[in-house]
C-alpha cells in the first residue's frame, strides 16, 4: 500500500519556561492565534484546527513532540503494521493527552533524535474566530508546514521517513552556512515541496552543530505582505532575525528566519511551489537562495564567534549518541 499524499505534518509541541516571550513571539510577531493559556501550557492556532503549536512548561527549551496526520484508518493501520514489521514499539496515547493535542486519538513512538513522533487521523476543529495579525496561513492538503533537522545519521533519518511514510526525495542543496558545509535532502509527503528537510555536515565525521532537536519549523502565510509585516514586527520586538527576507532556490519560497525564545528557528514564508508528480525530477542545487537570506549579524567578529560556536557544538555532539528507531 502506497500512502504518499495521505500524510502531512499536523502539530508540534515544544518545552519552555518562557511563556511571556513565546506569546510576544508567536502571537504578536508571527501572527499565530493564542487559543489557550494556563500555568502549564500555551496553545496556538493557524487555522480551524484546535491546536497546531503547543508550548508546555519545562526546562528543555526544545521541540519534544511532532504530530503527523494520516488520511484515514487504513493508512493508520498500514503505518502501525510497518512499525510491527520493524519491531518498533508503539503505544496509544490516553484520552486526556489526545484532548490536549486537539485530536481524537493518537499513537506514538520514540522517533529520530528522541522526538516523540505521534500519528493521528481525526483532528478536533474550532469554530471560534481566528484572531491573527496576518491574512491567514496555508495548510489544506499540505499540512501545518515543514520541519528541518540536522543529524549525524542522515541515511537512517531519510530511510525512516521513506520506509514508514513513503516520503519522496524532492531535491537536495549543497551550501556553506556559518563556516560549515551542509548537504540538505528535502523530502515530501504530499504536494508541499517538502515536509521534512534533513541536513548533514560534509566530511568523514558527521557533526550536529545545532543544540535543538529541530533546526527550524516553517509556517506558510497567504500574502507576501504578511512576510514583510511579520519581519518588521520581529525586529521591532527585539527578536533575533537570523536570516533576512530572501527567495529560496529550490522551493521558490520567499521567507525569513527568526530565532524563537527556545532557540530553534521559525521560517515564515510565502508561496512555495507545489510538486507535479507527473513531471518532477529531483535535482541538486549549489546554493540555498536566489537572493536575500543574508545573516543579520554579519560583522567579522560575529562570524568568527558563530563559526566557533558551531564547531564546538558539533564536537560535543560526538560525545553523545543520536537515537534512531531503525
Secondary structure as GFF3:
##gff-version 3
##sequence-region A 1 326
A	DSSP	beta_strand	7	16	.	.	.	ID=ss1
A	DSSP	alpha_helix	19	22	.	.	.	ID=ss2
A	DSSP	pi_helix	23	30	.	.	.	ID=ss3
A	DSSP	beta_strand	33	37	.	.	.	ID=ss4
A	DSSP	beta_strand	41	45	.	.	.	ID=ss5
A	DSSP	beta_strand	53	57	.	.	.	ID=ss6
A	DSSP	beta_strand	62	70	.	.	.	ID=ss7
A	DSSP	alpha_helix	73	86	.	.	.	ID=ss8
A	DSSP	beta_strand	91	92	.	.	.	ID=ss9
A	DSSP	alpha_helix	95	101	.	.	.	ID=ss10
A	DSSP	beta_strand	107	110	.	.	.	ID=ss11
A	DSSP	three_ten_helix	112	114	.	.	.	ID=ss12
A	DSSP	beta_strand	116	120	.	.	.	ID=ss13
A	DSSP	three_ten_helix	140	142	.	.	.	ID=ss14
A	DSSP	beta_strand	146	150	.	.	.	ID=ss15
A	DSSP	alpha_helix	154	165	.	.	.	ID=ss16
A	DSSP	beta_strand	168	177	.	.	.	ID=ss17
A	DSSP	beta_strand	180	188	.	.	.	ID=ss18
A	DSSP	beta_strand	196	201	.	.	.	ID=ss19
A	DSSP	beta_strand	216	221	.	.	.	ID=ss20
A	DSSP	alpha_helix	224	236	.	.	.	ID=ss21
A	DSSP	beta_strand	241	248	.	.	.	ID=ss22
A	DSSP	beta_strand	254	259	.	.	.	ID=ss23
A	DSSP	beta_strand	265	270	.	.	.	ID=ss24
A	DSSP	beta_strand	284	285	.	.	.	ID=ss25
A	DSSP	beta_strand	289	292	.	.	.	ID=ss26
A	DSSP	alpha_helix	300	317	.	.	.	ID=ss27
###
